[in-house]
Amino acid sequence: MSKFSHLKIHALYLALLAALLLSGCATTATQTAEPVAEPEPVMEIEPWDGDGMEIPLDGSSMEAWNRSMARVEAYSAEKNFITLENAIDYLLVYDLAAGKDMEKLIKRLDGLTGYQVLKRVNWRKPAPGKGPAEKGAADAKIIDS
C-alpha cells in the first residue's frame, strides 16, 4: 500500500469521526428541555409540645401518613427520626402481614407513636461504634403484639 493510500484512509477515518461527533452534538442540542416541576406546597405542621416521637402516627391514608411523619420529624431529634424511618423500612420488608405493601403497613402502624414502632421492631443493642441512626436489619427482629 502506498503512502498516499494510508493518508486517504486516515483522512477518511478523521472525516467519519468528525461526522459522528457533529451528529452527536446536533442530537443533544435539539432535545427538548424537561418541564420544570412545580414546587410542592409547603405542608403546614400542627404545633406539638414535647418529644415528636410521642406523636401518634396517622395511617388512615398515605397523605395523612406523610403529614404525621412530617410532624414527627419537625419535633424529633434527627437521629431519632432516622431510626424511626429505618424501623419503618425494616417493617416494610420483614413484616409478613404487610407483605411489602406500604398501604397495609401504615394501617398496621395507625395510632402508634414512634417509640411504639421502634419497640415493635425490638432493636438490639447496636454494635460498638454504631449510634441509633446507624442500626440496620441485622440489629432487629419484629415483635408482633
N, C-alpha and C positions, 0 to 999 in steps of 0.2 A: 504494500500500500504506500502510496506516495505521501509526501509531507502535505501536499495540497488537500488530499482526501481526509487526512487527520484534522486539518483546520476546518474543513467543511463539516465534519462530524461534530467537532467541538462547538462551532458556531450554531449548528442546528440544535444541539443539546442546550446551549445557553438560550436560544430563542424559545425553545419549548419550555424551559424552566421559567423564563420571564413571562410567558403567556399564562402559565399555571398560577404564578404569583399574582399577576394582574387580575385574573378571573376570580381568585380568592378574595382579593381586595374589593372587587366590584360587588360580589355577593354579600359581603358583610356591610358594605355601605348602603345597599338597597334594602336591608332588613328593616322592618318597622319596629319602632320602639314599643316596649311593653307598656300597657296603660298603667299610669301611676295609681296605686291603691289609695283609696280614701282612708284617712286616719281613723282608727277605731274610736268610737265615742268614749270619753272618759267615764269610767264606772264610778258612781257615787257610792262611797263606803259609809255605812252606818257607824255612828260612834260606839265605842266599847271602852269600858273602864276595867282594865285588868289584862291578864295574860290572854293573848289571842288563841292559844292552844286550848282554851276552855270554851271557845265559841262552838255551839252545835253546828255541824255541817248539814246543809240542806240538800238532800238527794232526790227531791221531788221532780226535778228536771235538770238537764245539763246546764241550762242558763242559770238556774238557782244554785247549782253546784259551783259553777265558776264564780258567781257573786260571793258565795260564802267562803270559798278558798281565797279570794282576793281580800276579803275582810280578815281572815285568819292571818294571811301574810302581812297585812298592814299593822297588826297588833302583836306580832310574834317576833322573837329573835330570829335572825336569818338562819342560824344553824338549826334551830328547832323546826322551822318551816321546811328547810331542805330535807330534814329527817322525815317529816310527815310526807312530803312528796315521794321520797324513796320508799316509804312504807306502802303508800297507795300504789306505786308502780309494782312493788313486790306482790301485793294482793291481787292486782290485775292479772298477773301471770300465774300465781300459785293458788289463789282461792278457787277451788274447783266449782263451787256454787255460782261464781261469777262467770266462769267459762271464758275468760279473756274478753268479756264484754263490759265496757265502761258503764253503760246504762244499768246493767244488772248490779255492778259493783257499787255504784252510788246509791242505788236503792237499798243495798245491804248495809251501807255505812250511814244512811239517813238518820240524823239525830245524834250521832256520836260526836264527841269532841275529838280534837287532835290527839289528846292524850289517850283516849279510849281506842282510837285507831292504832296508835303505837302499841298499846297493851295487847290488842288483838294479834299483832304481828309477833309480839313477845321477843323483842330484840335481846340477843345475848350480850354479855359484856364484850365491847369491841377489843380487838387485838391491840397490844401495846402500840402506841403511836397513832391510833385512829381516834378521831373525835366522833361525836354522834352523827354528824352530817356525812361521814365517810363510810358508814356501815353499808354493807351490801347484802346480797341474797345469802351468802354463806353465814351471815351473822343472825339469821332469823328463822322462825318457824311460826306457822299460823296457829292461833288459838281461836277456835270457833266456839263461841259461848251460846 
